[in-house]
Amino acid sequence: MKDIYLLDDPISALDASVRKKIIENLIMRKLAGKTRILVTHAIDFVRHADVLIIMDKGRIVAQGSFDEVRHHESYKNLIKINKLG
């Protein structure tokens, strides 16, 4: 059976440089080849995901690859809210 890791917003209290190290070194390298489900409000690393699911008020409003989701209005709103654009 494949290992599955459910990560419920583990980077929320971290500053940007530490968050980047955790994402790159742990989630992307150490857990490579494993199924990783990351639930987060931090959207600065979503382009690394195979599948994105954007929810609003408990409902799925967009899902797909980064290239599919980044054109969706809900993703554009998240970029504005987080001042990443």
N, CA, C and O atoms as a GROMACS GRO file, in nm:
protein
  340
    1MET      N    1   0.084  -0.119   0.000
    1MET     CA    2   0.000   0.000   0.000
    1MET      C    3   0.088   0.125   0.000
    1MET      O    4   0.188   0.131   0.071
    2LYS      N    5   0.050   0.219  -0.077
    2LYS     CA    6   0.123   0.344  -0.090
    2LYS      C    7   0.110   0.429   0.037
    2LYS      O    8   0.003   0.432   0.098
    3ASP      N    9   0.216   0.496   0.075
    3ASP     CA   10   0.210   0.588   0.188
    3ASP      C   11   0.133   0.713   0.148
    3ASP      O   12   0.154   0.768   0.040
    4ILE      N   13   0.044   0.757   0.237
    4ILE     CA   14  -0.032   0.879   0.214
    4ILE      C   15  -0.008   0.971   0.333
    4ILE      O   16  -0.020   0.929   0.448
    5TYR      N   17   0.026   1.096   0.306
    5TYR     CA   18   0.051   1.194   0.409
    5TYR      C   19  -0.051   1.306   0.397
    5TYR      O   20  -0.058   1.374   0.294
    6LEU      N   21  -0.130   1.325   0.501
    6LEU     CA   22  -0.226   1.435   0.507
    6LEU      C   23  -0.166   1.544   0.594
    6LEU      O   24  -0.143   1.523   0.712
    7LEU      N   25  -0.142   1.659   0.535
    7LEU     CA   26  -0.078   1.772   0.603
    7LEU      C   27  -0.178   1.885   0.614
    7LEU      O   28  -0.211   1.950   0.514
    8ASP      N   29  -0.225   1.909   0.735
    8ASP     CA   30  -0.328   2.010   0.757
    8ASP      C   31  -0.264   2.142   0.798
    8ASP      O   32  -0.241   2.168   0.916
    9ASP      N   33  -0.235   2.224   0.699
    9ASP     CA   34  -0.177   2.358   0.714
    9ASP      C   35  -0.053   2.362   0.804
    9ASP      O   36  -0.047   2.441   0.898
   10PRO      N   37   0.047   2.278   0.775
   10PRO     CA   38   0.166   2.272   0.860
   10PRO      C   39   0.258   2.394   0.847
   10PRO      O   40   0.348   2.412   0.928
   11ILE      N   41   0.234   2.476   0.746
   11ILE     CA   42   0.324   2.590   0.722
   11ILE      C   43   0.261   2.724   0.758
   11ILE      O   44   0.319   2.828   0.730
   12SER      N   45   0.143   2.723   0.818
   12SER     CA   46   0.068   2.846   0.841
   12SER      C   47   0.138   2.945   0.934
   12SER      O   48   0.126   3.066   0.914
   13ALA      N   49   0.211   2.896   1.033
   13ALA     CA   50   0.273   2.987   1.131
   13ALA      C   51   0.420   3.017   1.099
   13ALA      O   52   0.490   3.076   1.182
   14LEU      N   53   0.464   2.978   0.983
   14LEU     CA   54   0.605   2.995   0.948
   14LEU      C   55   0.628   3.118   0.862
   14LEU      O   56   0.541   3.159   0.784
   15ASP      N   57   0.746   3.178   0.876
   15ASP     CA   58   0.777   3.291   0.789
   15ASP      C   59   0.811   3.237   0.650
   15ASP      O   60   0.829   3.117   0.632
   16ALA      N   61   0.819   3.326   0.552
   16ALA     CA   62   0.832   3.288   0.412
   16ALA      C   63   0.955   3.203   0.384
   16ALA      O   64   0.946   3.107   0.307
   17SER      N   65   1.070   3.235   0.442
   17SER     CA   66   1.191   3.159   0.411
   17SER      C   67   1.188   3.019   0.471
   17SER      O   68   1.233   2.923   0.408
   18VAL      N   69   1.135   3.005   0.591
   18VAL     CA   70   1.123   2.872   0.654
   18VAL      C   71   1.018   2.790   0.580
   18VAL      O   72   1.038   2.671   0.556
   19ARG      N   73   0.906   2.853   0.544
   19ARG     CA   74   0.800   2.785   0.469
   19ARG      C   75   0.855   2.730   0.338
   19ARG      O   76   0.824   2.617   0.300
   20LYS      N   77   0.936   2.809   0.269
   20LYS     CA   78   0.994   2.764   0.143
   20LYS      C   79   1.084   2.643   0.164
   20LYS      O   80   1.079   2.549   0.086
   21LYS      N   81   1.165   2.644   0.269
   21LYS     CA   82   1.254   2.531   0.298
   21LYS      C   83   1.175   2.405   0.330
   21LYS      O   84   1.210   2.296   0.285
   22ILE      N   85   1.068   2.419   0.407
   22ILE     CA   86   0.983   2.303   0.442
   22ILE      C   87   0.920   2.245   0.317
   22ILE      O   88   0.922   2.124   0.296
   23ILE      N   89   0.863   2.331   0.234
   23ILE     CA   90   0.799   2.284   0.110
   23ILE      C   91   0.901   2.214   0.021
   23ILE      O   92   0.878   2.102  -0.023
   24GLU      N   93   1.013   2.280  -0.006
   24GLU     CA   94   1.112   2.225  -0.099
   24GLU      C   95   1.182   2.100  -0.045
   24GLU      O   96   1.192   2.000  -0.115
   25ASN      N   97   1.230   2.106   0.080
   25ASN     CA   98   1.312   1.997   0.133
   25ASN      C   99   1.232   1.879   0.187
   25ASN      O  100   1.270   1.764   0.167
   26LEU      N  101   1.123   1.906   0.255
   26LEU     CA  102   1.046   1.798   0.314
   26LEU      C  103   0.937   1.748   0.219
   26LEU      O  104   0.936   1.632   0.178
   27ILE      N  105   0.847   1.837   0.185
   27ILE     CA  106   0.729   1.794   0.109
   27ILE      C  107   0.766   1.753  -0.034
   27ILE      O  108   0.714   1.653  -0.083
   28MET      N  109   0.852   1.828  -0.100
   28MET     CA  110   0.886   1.796  -0.239
   28MET      C  111   0.998   1.693  -0.252
   28MET      O  112   0.995   1.612  -0.345
   29ARG      N  113   1.097   1.694  -0.163
   29ARG     CA  114   1.210   1.600  -0.177
   29ARG      C  115   1.193   1.474  -0.093
   29ARG      O  116   1.189   1.363  -0.147
   30LYS      N  117   1.184   1.489   0.038
   30LYS     CA  118   1.178   1.372   0.128
   30LYS      C  119   1.054   1.287   0.104
   30LYS      O  120   1.059   1.164   0.114
   31LEU      N  121   0.944   1.352   0.071
   31LEU     CA  122   0.820   1.278   0.049
   31LEU      C  123   0.790   1.255  -0.099
   31LEU      O  124   0.679   1.216  -0.134
   32ALA      N  125   0.888   1.277  -0.184
   32ALA     CA  126   0.870   1.253  -0.328
   32ALA      C  127   0.832   1.106  -0.349
   32ALA      O  128   0.885   1.018  -0.283
   33GLY      N  129   0.742   1.083  -0.440
   33GLY     CA  130   0.697   0.948  -0.468
   33GLY      C  131   0.587   0.900  -0.375
   33GLY      O  132   0.537   0.788  -0.390
   34LYS      N  133   0.549   0.982  -0.280
   34LYS     CA  134   0.442   0.951  -0.186
   34LYS      C  135   0.320   1.037  -0.221
   34LYS      O  136   0.334   1.143  -0.283
   35THR      N  137   0.205   0.992  -0.181
   35THR     CA  138   0.085   1.073  -0.198
   35THR      C  139   0.081   1.174  -0.084
   35THR      O  140   0.082   1.136   0.033
   36ARG      N  141   0.076   1.302  -0.120
   36ARG     CA  142   0.073   1.409  -0.021
   36ARG      C  143  -0.050   1.494  -0.043
   36ARG      O  144  -0.074   1.542  -0.154
   37ILE      N  145  -0.128   1.511   0.061
   37ILE     CA  146  -0.245   1.598   0.055
   37ILE      C  147  -0.218   1.714   0.149
   37ILE      O  148  -0.207   1.695   0.270
   38LEU      N  149  -0.206   1.831   0.093
   38LEU     CA  150  -0.174   1.951   0.170
   38LEU      C  151  -0.295   2.044   0.172
   38LEU      O  152  -0.339   2.092   0.067
   39VAL      N  153  -0.347   2.067   0.289
   39VAL     CA  154  -0.457   2.161   0.307
   39VAL      C  155  -0.394   2.289   0.361
   39VAL      O  156  -0.330   2.287   0.466
   40THR      N  157  -0.413   2.399   0.290
   40THR     CA  158  -0.346   2.522   0.332
   40THR      C  159  -0.415   2.646   0.277
   40THR      O  160  -0.489   2.641   0.179
   41HIS      N  161  -0.391   2.757   0.344
   41HIS     CA  162  -0.432   2.888   0.294
   41HIS      C  163  -0.316   2.955   0.221
   41HIS      O  164  -0.336   3.054   0.150
   42ALA      N  165  -0.196   2.902   0.238
   42ALA     CA  166  -0.077   2.957   0.172
   42ALA      C  167  -0.074   2.907   0.028
   42ALA      O  168  -0.060   2.787   0.003
   43ILE      N  169  -0.087   3.000  -0.065
   43ILE     CA  170  -0.097   2.957  -0.205
   43ILE      C  171   0.030   2.981  -0.287
   43ILE      O  172   0.030   2.960  -0.408
   44ASP      N  173   0.136   3.024  -0.222
   44ASP     CA  174   0.256   3.058  -0.298
   44ASP      C  175   0.330   2.938  -0.356
   44ASP      O  176   0.422   2.956  -0.436
   45PHE      N  177   0.292   2.815  -0.320
   45PHE     CA  178   0.360   2.697  -0.373
   45PHE      C  179   0.265   2.605  -0.450
   45PHE      O  180   0.302   2.491  -0.479
   46VAL      N  181   0.146   2.652  -0.483
   46VAL     CA  182   0.048   2.565  -0.547
   46VAL      C  183   0.091   2.515  -0.684
   46VAL      O  184   0.041   2.413  -0.732
   47ARG      N  185   0.180   2.585  -0.748
   47ARG     CA  186   0.224   2.540  -0.882
   47ARG      C  187   0.297   2.407  -0.877
   47ARG      O  188   0.315   2.342  -0.980
   48HIS      N  189   0.340   2.363  -0.758
   48HIS     CA  190   0.406   2.234  -0.742
   48HIS      C  191   0.308   2.117  -0.735
   48HIS      O  192   0.348   2.001  -0.749
   49ALA      N  193   0.181   2.146  -0.714
   49ALA     CA  194   0.081   2.041  -0.696
   49ALA      C  195   0.041   1.977  -0.828
   49ALA      O  196   0.039   2.042  -0.932
   50ASP      N  197   0.009   1.848  -0.823
   50ASP     CA  198  -0.044   1.778  -0.941
   50ASP      C  199  -0.190   1.816  -0.963
   50ASP      O  200  -0.234   1.836  -1.076
   51VAL      N  201  -0.264   1.827  -0.853
   51VAL     CA  202  -0.406   1.861  -0.859
   51VAL      C  203  -0.436   1.966  -0.752
   51VAL      O  204  -0.394   1.952  -0.637
   52LEU      N  205  -0.507   2.069  -0.790
   52LEU     CA  206  -0.551   2.172  -0.697
   52LEU      C  207  -0.702   2.165  -0.682
   52LEU      O  208  -0.775   2.141  -0.779
   53ILE      N  209  -0.748   2.187  -0.561
   53ILE     CA  210  -0.892   2.199  -0.536
   53ILE      C  211  -0.911   2.327  -0.458
   53ILE      O  212  -0.857   2.342  -0.348
   54ILE      N  213  -0.986   2.420  -0.513
   54ILE     CA  214  -1.015   2.546  -0.445
   54ILE      C  215  -1.157   2.538  -0.392
   54ILE      O  216  -1.251   2.506  -0.465
   55MET      N  217  -1.170   2.567  -0.262
   55MET     CA  218  -1.301   2.561  -0.198
   55MET      C  219  -1.340   2.698  -0.146
   55MET      O  220  -1.256   2.779  -0.108
   56ASP      N  221  -1.470   2.723  -0.146
   56ASP     CA  222  -1.525   2.845  -0.091
   56ASP      C  223  -1.652   2.808  -0.016
   56ASP      O  224  -1.746   2.754  -0.074
   57LYS      N  225  -1.654   2.837   0.113
   57LYS     CA  226  -1.770   2.806   0.198
   57LYS      C  227  -1.807   2.660   0.191
   57LYS      O  228  -1.925   2.625   0.188
   58GLY      N  229  -1.705   2.572   0.189
   58GLY     CA  230  -1.729   2.428   0.192
   58GLY      C  231  -1.762   2.365   0.058
   58GLY      O  232  -1.791   2.246   0.052
   59ARG      N  233  -1.759   2.442  -0.047
   59ARG     CA  234  -1.791   2.391  -0.181
   59ARG      C  235  -1.670   2.402  -0.274
   59ARG      O  236  -1.596   2.500  -0.269
   60ILE      N  237  -1.653   2.302  -0.356
   60ILE     CA  238  -1.546   2.306  -0.456
   60ILE      C  239  -1.587   2.402  -0.566
   60ILE      O  240  -1.693   2.386  -0.628
   61VAL      N  241  -1.503   2.503  -0.590
   61VAL     CA  242  -1.533   2.601  -0.695
   61VAL      C  243  -1.440   2.588  -0.815
   61VAL      O  244  -1.469   2.638  -0.923
   62ALA      N  245  -1.326   2.519  -0.796
   62ALA     CA  246  -1.234   2.495  -0.907
   62ALA      C  247  -1.147   2.376  -0.872
   62ALA      O  248  -1.112   2.355  -0.756
   63GLN      N  249  -1.112   2.298  -0.973
   63GLN     CA  250  -1.020   2.187  -0.953
   63GLN      C  251  -0.953   2.151  -1.084
   63GLN      O  252  -1.009   2.170  -1.192
   64GLY      N  253  -0.830   2.099  -1.072
   64GLY     CA  254  -0.755   2.060  -1.190
   64GLY      C  255  -0.607   2.087  -1.168
   64GLY      O  256  -0.563   2.112  -1.056
   65SER      N  257  -0.532   2.082  -1.276
   65SER     CA  258  -0.389   2.112  -1.268
   65SER      C  259  -0.371   2.262  -1.244
   65SER      O  260  -0.466   2.339  -1.255
   66PHE      N  261  -0.250   2.301  -1.210
   66PHE     CA  262  -0.223   2.443  -1.190
   66PHE      C  263  -0.258   2.522  -1.315
   66PHE      O  264  -0.320   2.628  -1.306
   67ASP      N  265  -0.219   2.473  -1.432
   67ASP     CA  266  -0.247   2.546  -1.556
   67ASP      C  267  -0.397   2.561  -1.581
   67ASP      O  268  -0.440   2.662  -1.637
   68GLU      N  269  -0.477   2.462  -1.538
   68GLU     CA  270  -0.621   2.472  -1.554
   68GLU      C  271  -0.682   2.569  -1.453
   68GLU      O  272  -0.769   2.650  -1.488
   69VAL      N  273  -0.638   2.561  -1.328
   69VAL     CA  274  -0.699   2.638  -1.220
   69VAL      C  275  -0.656   2.784  -1.220
   69VAL      O  276  -0.732   2.870  -1.177
   70ARG      N  277  -0.536   2.813  -1.266
   70ARG     CA  278  -0.486   2.950  -1.255
   70ARG      C  279  -0.565   3.052  -1.337
   70ARG      O  280  -0.554   3.172  -1.314
   71HIS      N  281  -0.644   3.004  -1.430
   71HIS     CA  282  -0.728   3.093  -1.511
   71HIS      C  283  -0.866   3.112  -1.452
   71HIS      O  284  -0.944   3.195  -1.500
   72HIS      N  285  -0.898   3.037  -1.348
   72HIS     CA  286  -1.030   3.044  -1.286
   72HIS      C  287  -1.042   3.170  -1.202
   72HIS      O  288  -0.945   3.211  -1.137
   73GLU      N  289  -1.157   3.231  -1.202
   73GLU     CA  290  -1.180   3.356  -1.128
   73GLU      C  291  -1.149   3.342  -0.979
   73GLU      O  292  -1.096   3.435  -0.918
   74SER      N  293  -1.181   3.228  -0.920
   74SER     CA  294  -1.156   3.209  -0.776
   74SER      C  295  -1.006   3.209  -0.746
   74SER      O  296  -0.965   3.259  -0.641
   75TYR      N  297  -0.924   3.154  -0.835
   75TYR     CA  298  -0.779   3.156  -0.815
   75TYR      C  299  -0.727   3.300  -0.828
   75TYR      O  300  -0.644   3.344  -0.749
   76LYS      N  301  -0.775   3.371  -0.926
   76LYS     CA  302  -0.734   3.511  -0.945
   76LYS      C  303  -0.767   3.594  -0.822
   76LYS      O  304  -0.690   3.682  -0.782
   77ASN      N  305  -0.883   3.568  -0.761
   77ASN     CA  306  -0.922   3.637  -0.638
   77ASN      C  307  -0.827   3.604  -0.524
   77ASN      O  308  -0.791   3.693  -0.446
   78LEU      N  309  -0.785   3.479  -0.512
   78LEU     CA  310  -0.690   3.440  -0.409
   78LEU      C  311  -0.556   3.511  -0.426
   78LEU      O  312  -0.493   3.551  -0.328
   79ILE      N  313  -0.513   3.526  -0.549
   79ILE     CA  314  -0.388   3.597  -0.578
   79ILE      C  315  -0.399   3.741  -0.532
   79ILE      O  316  -0.306   3.794  -0.472
   80LYS      N  317  -0.511   3.806  -0.561
   80LYS     CA  318  -0.533   3.944  -0.518
   80LYS      C  319  -0.535   3.956  -0.366
   80LYS      O  320  -0.471   4.044  -0.308
   81ILE      N  321  -0.610   3.867  -0.302
   81ILE     CA  322  -0.621   3.871  -0.155
   81ILE      C  323  -0.485   3.853  -0.090
   81ILE      O  324  -0.455   3.920   0.009
   82ASN      N  325  -0.404   3.764  -0.144
   82ASN     CA  326  -0.272   3.735  -0.086
   82ASN      C  327  -0.163   3.825  -0.141
   82ASN      O  328  -0.046   3.809  -0.105
   83LYS      N  329  -0.200   3.920  -0.227
   83LYS     CA  330  -0.106   4.017  -0.284
   83LYS      C  331   0.016   3.950  -0.349
   83LYS      O  332   0.130   3.991  -0.328
   84LEU      N  333  -0.011   3.846  -0.427
   84LEU     CA  334   0.097   3.774  -0.494
   84LEU      C  335   0.106   3.810  -0.642
   84LEU      O  336   0.202   3.769  -0.709
   85GLY      N  337   0.012   3.883  -0.693
   85GLY     CA  338   0.010   3.912  -0.837
   85GLY      C  339   0.069   4.040  -0.876
   85GLY      O  340   0.071   4.074  -0.995
   0.00000   0.00000   0.00000
